[in-house]
Amino acid sequence: MKLKIFYNLWKARRSSEPSLLFKSDLWRKLEKSLPREIPFWYQQVWFKWSVVGAACLLVVSSFGTGVYAYNSPEVTENTPLYFIKQAMEKIEGVTKITPIAKEKFIQKEITRREAEKKVMEKRGQALKKAEERINNLEDRLKTEKDNLHNRKDYILEKNKVEDKKSEKSVPDREKRSENNDRNKK
């Protein structure tokens, strides 16, 4: 019943509105009679679309730049793209959650720094910072390996304790079931 009432109201509302033809004719007449303001250059439609196009072009072209900066050993600390490389490496480092993944990531970083060091040697640039970074990464790798080793030991000990508990619980369950059987009889 309600649906029929809503449908009838919708039809009545639709029939009470002016037609599209009437609306378009009215707008045409109003546009002729109203004074027209000339918008500023930055309010023009062509300008808005050109800004959108330029922004899209900038974003798309920056993807390639980031990939180049991230993968190329030619991008060293004295190049303008090095900050992009550092930012992408930071993001990748944060996404590595497990100790094994962190360890692999640090090893990959060490090989990148060594490749950068070779490039810097060819260019004749200062190598002190590159060597410090490699040493820091090697220290991080060592601590991650230690953490992984400690974690494996912890997991093994935990599994042993759980195995012992499960062995103890099996006879207890059997005794309980025997006691229950006796009580029922």
N, C-alpha and C positions, 0 to 999 in steps of 0.2 A: 504494500500500500504506500509506504513512504517513498519507494523508488518511483512510483507513478506520479506522485505529487512533485518530486524533485524534477522529473522529466518534463512535466507540464510547465513548471516554473521556468525551467531552462528555455523551453520553446517560446514562452511568453516574453522573456527577457530578450531573447535573440530577435524576435519579431519587432520588439519595440525600439531596437537600436537602428540608427540610420544605416543605409546601405553603403558599401565601399565606394560605389560610384559617386554618391552624394558627398561623401567625405573628401574624396580626391578633388572634385570640382570646387568645393568650399575652400580647400587649402590653396588651390590655384588662384582663386579670387582674392583671398586674404593676402597672399604673397605679393600680388600686384599692388594692393592698397597700402600695405604696411611699409614704413621706411626700412631700407635694408642697411644693416651695419656691415662694414667690411672688417673681417676678423684680422687680428695681427698675424704676422707670418708664421709664428710658432703655433697658431691655432688652426692653420690650414690642414686639410686632410692629407695632402701630398707630403707635408713635412712630417706629420705623425707616422705615416707609413714608411718614410725613408729612415726615420730614427729606428723604427722596429726592425727594418731590414738590416741596418748597420749593426744593431745590437746582436741580431742573430748571426751575422757574418763574423763578428768579433768572438762570440761564444764558440762557434764551430771551429774557427781557426785556432783558438786557444787550446782546443783538445789536442791537436797535432803537436803544438809547442810543448805541452805538458808531457806527452808521450816521448817526444824527442829528448827533453831535458831529463826525464826519468831514466831512460835506457842508455843514453850516450855517455861514454867515458870522457868525451871531449868537454863535457860541461863540468868545469872544476870551480873551485871557490872564487876565482877572480872573474868569472863570466856572469853576465846579467841574468841568466836563467837558473843559477844555482839555488836561489831561494825557492823556486818551484820544485826543484829536485828534492830539497830538504823537506818541504811541506808534504810532498807525496810519500816520501819515505817515512815521515812521522805518522801519517795516516795509516800506511801499511803496517807499521810497527804496532800501532794501537789495536789493529784488527786481529793480530796474532794472539790467541788466547792460551793455547796449550803450550807447555814448555818445549815440546818437540818442534812445534811451528816457530816459536821464538828462536830456538837454536838454529833452525834452517835459515830464518830471516837474517840473523846476525852473521851467519856464514856468508850469505849472499852480499850483505853490506860490506864485509871485509874484502871480498873479491872485487867489489866495485871500487872501494877506496884504494886498493892496490892498483887497479887499472887507472884510476885517476892519478895516482902517484907517478905511474910510468908516463902518462901524458904530460904531467907537470915537469918531469925530468926532461922530456923532449923540448918543452918550451923554455926551460931554464928558470922556472919559477921557484919560489921558496917552498921547501918540502917539510918544514918543521911542523906546521899545522896538520898536514896529511899524515905524518908519522904519529902525531899525538892521537888523531882520530882512530887510526888503525889499532894503536895500543889500547885505547879505551874500549873499542869494539871487542878486542881479544879478551879483555878483562870481563866484559859483560857476558861473552860467550862462556867463559869459564864459570862464572856464577850461575848461569842458566843450566849448564851441565851439572853443577853441584846440586842445584835445586831439583833437577830431574832425577838425579841419582837418589837424593834423599826422599823424594816423593815415591820412587819405585820401592825403596826399602820400607817406607811407611805402609804402602799398599800391601806389600808382601806380608808384613807383620800383622796387619789388620785381617787379611785373609786367613792366616794361621790361627788367630784368635777365634775367628768365626767358625773355622773348621772344628776347633776344639769344643766350642760351645754346642755345635750341632751334634758332635759325637756324644756329649754328655746328655743332651736332651733326648736322644733316641731311647736309651734305657729308661729314663724317667717316664717317657710316654708309655713304654711297655708296662712299667710297674703300675702306672695310673690305670691303664686299661684293664690289667689283671685285677686290681683292687675294685674297680667298677663292676667287673664281672662277678666277683665274690659277693659284693654287696647286693647285686640283683638276685642272686640265688638265695 
